[in-house]
Amino acid sequence: MGWEHNVALMRYGEAWLYRRKIAHQSFRKEAVKNYYSVLLEKVHSMLDGLLKNPEKFDQHNRMCATSSFLCLSL
């Protein structure tokens, strides 16, 4: 994945406006409430993994961040 899709680094224009609209719809206060149970499940999974294999912190952290991001993108 390249940096061309990073809204923070994009030039203002049609592509930026489109992505900002999607982000606003997904991350506004009311919408985030819909993701709470899924995010809680992902965090619990990460914490369980840390208890079992603390030496793999980076892997658990990366998996939690990635799976959380993916569930927000759906």
ROSE-4610 file (N, C-alpha, C; in Angstrom, 1 decimal, always signed):
// ROSE-4610
residu = [M/M/M/G/G/G/W/W/W/E/E/E/H/H/H/N/N/N/V/V/V/A/A/A/L/L/L/M/M/M/R/R/R/Y/Y/Y/G/G/G/E/E/E/A/A/A/W/W/W/L/L/L/Y/Y/Y/R/R/R/R/R/R/K/K/K/I/I/I/A/A/A/H/H/H/Q/Q/Q/S/S/S/F/F/F/R/R/R/K/K/K/E/E/E/A/A/A/V/V/V/K/K/K/N/N/N/Y/Y/Y/Y/Y/Y/S/S/S/V/V/V/L/L/L/L/L/L/E/E/E/K/K/K/V/V/V/H/H/H/S/S/S/M/M/M/L/L/L/D/D/D/G/G/G/L/L/L/L/L/L/K/K/K/N/N/N/P/P/P/E/E/E/K/K/K/F/F/F/D/D/D/Q/Q/Q/H/H/H/N/N/N/R/R/R/M/M/M/C/C/C/A/A/A/T/T/T/S/S/S/S/S/S/F/F/F/L/L/L/C/C/C/L/L/L/S/S/S/L/L/L]
num = [1/1/1/2/2/2/3/3/3/4/4/4/5/5/5/6/6/6/7/7/7/8/8/8/9/9/9/10/10/10/11/11/11/12/12/12/13/13/13/14/14/14/15/15/15/16/16/16/17/17/17/18/18/18/19/19/19/20/20/20/21/21/21/22/22/22/23/23/23/24/24/24/25/25/25/26/26/26/27/27/27/28/28/28/29/29/29/30/30/30/31/31/31/32/32/32/33/33/33/34/34/34/35/35/35/36/36/36/37/37/37/38/38/38/39/39/39/40/40/40/41/41/41/42/42/42/43/43/43/44/44/44/45/45/45/46/46/46/47/47/47/48/48/48/49/49/49/50/50/50/51/51/51/52/52/52/53/53/53/54/54/54/55/55/55/56/56/56/57/57/57/58/58/58/59/59/59/60/60/60/61/61/61/62/62/62/63/63/63/64/64/64/65/65/65/66/66/66/67/67/67/68/68/68/69/69/69/70/70/70/71/71/71/72/72/72/73/73/73/74/74/74]
x = [+0.8/+0.0/+0.9/+0.7/+1.5/+0.9/+1.5/+1.1/+0.1/-0.2/-1.1/-2.6/-2.9/-4.3/-4.4/-3.3/-3.3/-3.9/-5.1/-5.8/-5.0/-4.2/-3.4/-2.3/-1.9/-0.9/-1.4/-2.6/-3.2/-3.4/-3.3/-3.6/-5.1/-5.6/-7.0/-7.5/-8.6/-9.3/-10.4/-10.9/-12.0/-11.7/-10.6/-10.2/-10.2/-9.6/-9.5/-10.9/-11.8/-13.1/-13.9/-13.7/-14.4/-14.0/-12.7/-12.2/-12.5/-12.5/-12.9/-14.4/-15.2/-16.6/-16.8/-16.1/-16.2/-15.7/-14.6/-14.0/-15.0/-15.6/-16.5/-17.7/-18.3/-19.4/-19.0/-17.8/-17.4/-17.0/-16.4/-15.8/-16.6/-17.7/-18.5/-19.0/-19.3/-19.6/-20.7/-21.7/-22.9/-22.5/-21.6/-21.2/-20.3/-19.4/-18.4/-19.1/-20.3/-21.0/-21.3/-21.5/-21.8/-20.7/-19.5/-18.3/-17.8/-18.3/-17.8/-17.6/-18.6/-18.6/-17.5/-17.3/-16.3/-14.9/-14.7/-13.4/-13.1/-14.1/-13.8/-13.4/-14.0/-13.6/-12.2/-11.8/-10.4/-9.4/-9.7/-8.8/-8.7/-9.8/-9.7/-8.9/-9.0/-8.2/-6.7/-6.4/-5.0/-4.5/-5.2/-4.8/-4.6/-5.5/-5.4/-4.1/-3.8/-2.6/-1.4/-1.4/-0.3/-0.1/-1.1/-1.0/-0.3/-0.7/-0.1/+1.3/+1.5/+2.8/+3.3/+3.7/+4.1/+5.2/+6.1/+7.2/+6.8/+5.6/+5.1/+4.3/+4.6/+3.9/+3.6/+4.7/+4.5/+3.5/+3.5/+2.5/+1.1/+0.9/-0.4/-0.9/-0.1/-0.4/-0.8/+0.0/-0.2/-1.5/-1.8/-3.0/-4.2/-4.2/-5.3/-5.5/-4.5/-4.7/-5.2/-4.7/-5.2/-6.6/-6.9/-8.3/-9.3/-8.9/-9.8/-10.0/-9.0/-9.1/-10.0/-9.8/-10.6/-12.1/-12.4/-13.8/-14.4/-13.7/-14.2/-14.4/-13.6/-13.7/-14.9/-15.5/-16.6/-17.9]
y = [-1.2/+0.0/+1.2/+2.1/+3.3/+4.5/+5.6/+6.8/+7.6/+7.2/+8.0/+8.0/+7.1/+7.0/+7.7/+8.2/+8.8/+10.2/+10.4/+11.7/+12.8/+12.6/+13.7/+14.2/+13.4/+13.8/+14.1/+14.0/+14.3/+15.8/+16.1/+17.5/+17.7/+18.9/+19.2/+19.0/+18.3/+18.1/+17.1/+16.6/+15.7/+14.4/+13.8/+12.6/+12.8/+14.0/+14.3/+14.5/+15.3/+15.5/+14.2/+13.3/+12.0/+11.2/+11.1/+10.4/+11.0/+12.4/+13.1/+12.8/+12.8/+12.5/+11.1/+10.1/+8.8/+8.7/+9.3/+9.3/+10.0/+11.1/+11.8/+10.9/+10.2/+9.3/+8.1/+7.7/+6.5/+6.8/+8.0/+8.3/+9.4/+9.8/+10.7/+10.0/+10.7/+10.2/+9.1/+9.4/+8.4/+7.1/+7.2/+6.1/+5.2/+5.7/+4.9/+4.0/+4.4/+3.6/+2.2/+2.2/+1.0/+0.0/+0.5/-0.4/-0.8/-0.3/-0.5/-2.0/-2.8/-4.2/-4.9/-4.6/-5.2/-4.8/-3.5/-3.0/-3.6/-3.8/-4.4/-5.8/-6.5/-7.9/-8.0/-7.1/-7.1/-6.8/-5.8/-5.5/-6.7/-7.4/-8.5/-9.6/-9.8/-10.8/-10.5/-9.2/-8.8/-9.0/-8.7/-8.9/-10.3/-11.2/-12.6/-13.1/-12.6/-13.0/-12.6/-11.4/-10.9/-11.7/-12.2/-13.1/-14.4/-14.9/-16.2/-16.1/-15.0/-14.8/-13.4/-12.9/-11.5/-11.1/-12.0/-11.7/-11.3/-11.6/-11.2/-10.0/-9.0/-7.8/-7.1/-6.9/-6.2/-6.9/-8.2/-8.9/-8.7/-8.8/-8.7/-7.2/-6.3/-4.9/-4.6/-5.1/-4.9/-5.5/-6.7/-7.4/-6.7/-6.2/-5.4/-4.2/-3.4/-2.2/-2.5/-3.5/-3.8/-4.3/-5.2/-5.7/-4.7/-3.8/-2.7/-1.7/-1.4/-0.6/-1.2/-2.5/-3.2/-3.2/-3.4/-3.4/-2.0/-1.0/+0.4/+0.7/+0.0/+0.3/-0.4/-1.3/-2.0/-1.2]
z = [+0.0/+0.0/+0.0/-0.9/-1.0/-0.2/-0.3/+0.4/-0.4/-1.6/-2.4/-1.9/-1.0/-0.5/+0.9/+1.4/+2.7/+2.6/+3.2/+3.1/+3.6/+4.7/+5.3/+4.3/+3.4/+2.4/+1.0/+0.8/-0.5/-0.8/-2.0/-2.4/-2.4/-2.1/-2.1/-3.5/-3.6/-4.9/-4.8/-5.9/-6.0/-5.2/-5.3/-4.6/-3.1/-2.7/-1.3/-0.7/-1.4/-1.0/-0.8/-1.7/-1.7/-0.5/-0.2/+0.9/+2.2/+2.3/+3.5/+3.8/+2.8/+3.0/+3.6/+3.1/+3.6/+5.0/+5.3/+6.6/+7.6/+7.2/+8.1/+8.4/+7.4/+7.6/+8.6/+8.5/+9.2/+10.7/+10.9/+12.2/+13.0/+12.6/+13.4/+14.6/+15.7/+17.0/+16.9/+16.2/+16.1/+15.4/+14.4/+13.6/+14.4/+15.2/+15.9/+16.9/+17.4/+18.3/+17.7/+16.4/+15.7/+15.7/+15.8/+15.8/+17.1/+18.2/+19.5/+19.8/+19.6/+20.0/+19.2/+17.9/+17.1/+17.6/+17.9/+18.4/+19.7/+20.6/+21.9/+21.7/+20.8/+20.5/+20.0/+19.1/+18.6/+19.7/+20.6/+21.7/+22.6/+22.9/+23.8/+23.2/+21.9/+21.2/+21.2/+21.1/+21.2/+22.6/+23.6/+25.0/+25.3/+24.8/+25.0/+24.4/+23.2/+22.5/+23.3/+23.8/+24.6/+25.9/+26.5/+27.7/+27.3/+26.2/+25.7/+25.2/+24.4/+23.7/+23.8/+25.0/+25.1/+24.2/+23.9/+23.0/+21.6/+21.2/+19.9/+19.9/+20.8/+21.0/+19.6/+18.8/+17.6/+16.7/+16.6/+15.8/+16.3/+17.6/+18.2/+17.9/+18.1/+18.0/+16.5/+15.6/+14.2/+13.7/+14.2/+13.9/+14.4/+15.6/+16.2/+15.4/+15.1/+14.3/+13.0/+12.3/+10.9/+10.9/+11.8/+11.9/+12.3/+13.2/+13.6/+12.4/+11.7/+10.5/+9.4/+9.2/+8.2/+8.6/+9.9/+10.3/+10.1/+10.3/+10.1/+8.7/+7.8/+6.4/+5.7/+6.3/+5.7/+5.6]
